[in-house]
Amino acid sequence: MSRCELTGKAPVVKNLVSHSNIKTKTKAQPNIQSKRLFSKALNSFVRLQVATSAIRDMEHMGGFDVFVLNQKPEKLSKRALEVQARIRRKMATKKKK
């Protein structure tokens, strides 16, 4: 079962309803891609499983770092939480200097 590590988007169960109102259960899979995303704060690439809709949202918000820092912790995977913590630590050390 694939799940986006940044947004928590996962497969959903839905009904296909025919003209005669017969309901057939189907599963809709999100478009999950394994991507290398560049973090400007860390100055390195991070490999994550990300939904294509999340990639579009990232570009709209202004980049990977801004998107990850604005996400709620309950939506992020363990790996994404570690990346978020690394970015926060790096930005805190830059502010001190």
Sequence and secondary structure as in RCSB ss.txt:
>XXXX:A:sequence
MSRCELTGKAPVVKNLVSHSNIKTKTKAQPNIQSKRLFSKALNSFVRLQVATSAIRDMEHMGGFDVFVLNQKPEK
LSKRALEVQARIRRKMATKKKK
>XXXX:A:secstr
    TTT    EEEEEE TT  EEEEEE   EEEEEEEETTTTEEEEEEEEHHHHHHHHHHTSHHHHHHHS TTT
S HHHHHHHHHHHHHHHHHHH 
